[in-house]
Amino acid sequence: MTTAGYSPAPHRGTTRPGASVEIAGTRWPLYKLEALAVGLLTFLVVLVVAQTLQPAVLAAAAATVVVWWARRLYWAGRSD
């Protein structure tokens, strides 16, 4: 029979100082909200221009990922 050993409560790391917004009781880093806003704007612009969903979704996903990581790395560099 296998038994589980003692495991302490999961450790939550300290949050780095930076801009954050509380939404429904959860703190969201500002860079995540900025990335989502850029993705939505990109989606709408490409959808209006191309009038097809596929390029709009791909462009929005690419823009969101690029902004997410760029801003995340920017904030990580500033807090150190």
Secondary structure in CASP SS format (residue, H / E / C, confidence):
PFRMAT SS
TARGET T0000
AUTHOR 0000-0000-0000
METHOD secondary structure of the structure
MODEL  1
M C 1.00
T C 1.00
T C 1.00
A C 1.00
G C 1.00
Y C 1.00
S C 1.00
P C 1.00
A C 1.00
P C 1.00
H C 1.00
R C 1.00
G C 1.00
T C 1.00
T C 1.00
R C 1.00
P C 1.00
G C 1.00
A C 1.00
S E 1.00
V E 1.00
E E 1.00
I E 1.00
A C 1.00
G C 1.00
T E 1.00
R E 1.00
W E 1.00
P E 1.00
L H 1.00
Y H 1.00
K H 1.00
L H 1.00
E H 1.00
A H 1.00
L H 1.00
A H 1.00
V H 1.00
G H 1.00
L H 1.00
L H 1.00
T H 1.00
F H 1.00
L H 1.00
V H 1.00
V H 1.00
L H 1.00
V H 1.00
V H 1.00
A H 1.00
Q C 1.00
T C 1.00
L H 1.00
Q H 1.00
P H 1.00
A H 1.00
V H 1.00
L H 1.00
A H 1.00
A H 1.00
A H 1.00
A H 1.00
A H 1.00
T H 1.00
V H 1.00
V H 1.00
V H 1.00
W H 1.00
W H 1.00
A H 1.00
R H 1.00
R H 1.00
L H 1.00
Y H 1.00
W H 1.00
A H 1.00
G H 1.00
R H 1.00
S H 1.00
D C 1.00
END
